[in-house]
Amino acid sequence: MDLEDIEYVRAGLKFRGAQGTTGTQASFMEIFHNDASKIDRLNEILCEKAGFPGCYEISTQTYTRKVDLRIANALSSLGASAVRVATDIRHLAHDKVLEEPFEADQIGSSAMAYKRNPMR
């Protein structure tokens, strides 16, 4: 589910688009002599080069912070799952339901009983 969420969020990401220093396209309108179609074409080129499917319809100097929230939510969900799996493994190891591999003829420091997990 976490992978699906991350892929969904990634697929929905868009490019901020060509915005001037004040967050508007005014400077581009001046450069392109008020030809908005040239700004649209510039945005298409930028999106293509950056690998985005399109631009956000409304964007200022920065993009909406909802984008950050969506990304953070998807990643935090993955992190929560990883913590849960690690905790479950640790609990199973503590109860000796699950143990790390150990061979009778194992040598080296990993053969020392006090270095085996879990320690009781």
Secondary structure, 3 states (H helix, E strand, C coil): CHHHHHHHHHHHCCECCCCCCCCCCHHHHHHCCCCHHHHHHHHHHHHHHHCCCCECCCCCCCCCCHHHHHHHHHHHHHHHHHHHHHHHHHHHHHCCCCCCCCCCCCCCHHHCHHHCCCCC
